[in-house]
Amino acid sequence: MASFMFTRILMIVMCTVLLDMYVMNLLRVLILMETQGALANLMKAQSEADQVRKDQNEMFVQSKADLEQAPPPSLQ
């Protein structure tokens, strides 16, 4: 009888440990998916910021060239 109880308790403990491991692995996967999503959003925002910076630089370079080509203002 004691051996049966010990075996039953051992099986319950083993199932609990396995369930805990499964839950922890599931949490790791969920955290990894969330982190990857956040990283993808960050990369998209960085790409958009890089494009804005590039566009502004092109406008600056063109404006500077236009100003350098313009005749100097009259000082009258």
N, C-alpha and C positions, 0 to 999 in steps of 0.2 A: 504494500500500500504506500509506504513512504517513497519507494522507488518510482511508483507511478506519479505521485505528487511532484517529486523532484523533476521528473521528465516533463511533466506538464508545465511547471513553472519555468523550466529552462526553455521550452518551446515558446512560451509567451514572451520571455525576455528576448529571445532571438528574433521573433516577429517584430517586436517593438524596435529593436535595433535596426532591423532591415527597413522598417517603415520610416524611421528617423533618417536613415541614409537616403532613401528614396526622396523624401521631402526636401532634404538639404540639397540633393542634386537638382531637383525641380526648381528650387529657389535660385540656385546658381545659374541655371539656364535662363530663368526669367530676368534675373539681374543682368546677365550678359546681353540678352535681347534688348532690354531697356537701354543699356549702355551703348550698344551698337546704334540704336535709333537716335540717341542723343548725339553721338558722334557724327552720324549722317547729317543731322540737322545743322550741327556746327560747321561741317565741311561745306554744306550748301550756303550758309550765311557767309562764310569766309570767301567762297567763290563769288558771291554777289558783291561783297565789299571790294574784292580785287577788281571786278569789272567796273564798278563805280569809280574807283581810284584811277583805273586806266583811262576811262572816258574823260574824267576831269583833267588828267594830265594832257590828253590829246587836245582838249579845248584850250588849255593854258598855252601849250606850244603854238597852236594856231593863232591865238590872240596876240601872243608875244611877237610872232612873225608879222602879223598884220600891223601892229603898232610900230615895229621897226621899219616897215615899208612906207608908212604914212609920212607926209611932209611935216616938218616941225611946225608947231602952232605959231601964229604971228604974235609978236610981242608988242603990238601997237597999243 
